[in-house]
């Protein structure tokens, strides 16, 4: 089983942007806040699937699970757009994530 890297996701987002750049907002810092708000909306859609159906059913019912995963994919698409808007690289994120992980591992 292979992983799905941030680099792969960002490459896909860049391809989408190139295809629709005549219709979409540019990928730049000025648009980052807008992308964050769209991402929060998508997080709300994830929550709705769980809230309306319960966590167990949302993860075990085939159709609901499909909806849950699709909404999570939407969250990740906006997440990667935000990273692209602010020029955050996968390597920078890995470094920050690792440092935060290490702090949390030693917190309590």
N, C-alpha and C positions, 0 to 999 in steps of 0.2 A: 504494500500500500504506500503510495506516495503522498507527500504533503501538498498543500496549496499555499504557495509563498505570497508574501506581500508584493514582491516584485512581479509575480504573475498577475495578481489582481490589478496592480497599478498599470501594467501593460495593457490589460483589457480595458481599463477605464480610459487610458489615453487613446486607444483605438475607437472607443465609443465617442469620445470628444471629437476626434478628427472627423468622424463620419457626420456628426451633428453640430459642429461648431457654428454653422450658419444659423442654428436655431437656439443653441444653448448659451448660457452665460460663460464667459471665459474662465479658464482655470488660473486664478491669480489670488493674491492675498485679499484684495478688496471683496472677493466673493466668498471667502472662507466662512464668514459668519452665516451667510445664507445657506451654504451647504450644511453647516452644523444644525441649523434649524430644520432643514429637510430631514437630516439624519434623526433628529429627535422625533419628528413625525413618524418616521418608519419604526423607531423603537416603540412608539405608542401602538402601532399596528401589531407588533410582536406581542405586546402586553395584552392587547384585545383578544388575540387568539387564545391565549392562556386564560385570561380572566373570564371570557364567555364560555369556555369549555372545560376548564380545570386543567391543571398541569398534566395529570395522568392521561386524560383523554387526548389532549393536544399532542402528546408524544407517542401515543399508541395507536390512535385512529389514523389509518393510512392517509386519508384526505386532509385531515387537520394537520398531521405532521408535515405533509407536503406544503401546506399554507404557511406553517410556522417556519420551515426552512427557507421558503421563498422570501418571507418578510425579513429573515435574518440576512439573506443575501442582499436585500435592498439596503439594510443598515450598513453592511460591509462596503457596498458600492459608494455610499455617501462618505463613509469613513475614509476610504481611499481618495475620494475627491478632496476631502479636507486636507489630507496629507499632501496631496499634489498642489493644492492652493497655497499651502504654506511652505512648500519645498522640503518637507520632512522625508528623509530617506528611510528605507527599511533598516539600514545599518544604524542610523541614529535612534530609531525606535527600539531596535534590539538592545542597544547599549542602555538606554533609559529604562527599558523593561527589566533587563537583567539587574541593574542597580536597585530598582524598586523591589524586585523579587528578593534580593539578598537582604535588603533592609527589613522587609516583612518577615523573612525567615528568622530573623534575630530580634524581632520586636518584643515578643512575650516570652 
